[in-house]
């Protein structure tokens, strides 16, 4: 598996995202099996939203790591200044991770695939992960406390906007190394959600300083 420090040497901080099962990516009409997240291409599916509702700038969000080993962990690698860190710590509202998962571009499914795809031998409905957001836990010295057991700390559905869709690039571009087997796979439908049994396991979206 990759890691932030190796893949993006300028990384200063990371956010660990924990899903409720192994995660892969696909798109409508994909003629191959679902594939792993790509470190740079699929970073557009994750947004770091600060307490003032502003998105962390693209040049400060370097990419993804621990993304291609089939487990339920993904790291968001960031290059932050002290001023950036203060925005996470001082905001009374707290920072969030937003996931953009949409059939308009790319969406996340369990490794067994999309039940609406003919390659998946199961009649189990729409298992695409919904777009959603959740607060980030365990930010050191943060003024805002995110408790995933409290209603305010649980995931909330996010309605993807036209602006979100227009910003997505390279939709339906399969990551290198994808399993191209056409063999049908059995699947059961478990849609990722951020809740107590969670898409982001408490969105163990926990934040770490790599230099501490």
Secondary structure, DSSP 8 states (H G I E B T S, - for coil): ---HHHH-TT--EEEEEE-SS--EEE-TT-SS--B---TTGGGGGEEEE-TTS-B--TTTEEEEES-SSSSSEEEEEE---HHHHHHHHH-SS--EEEE---TTS-EEE-TT--TTSTTB-----------EEEE-B--TT-SS---TTSGGGS-EE----HHHHHH--STT---TT-------B---------STT-SSTTTT-EEEETT-
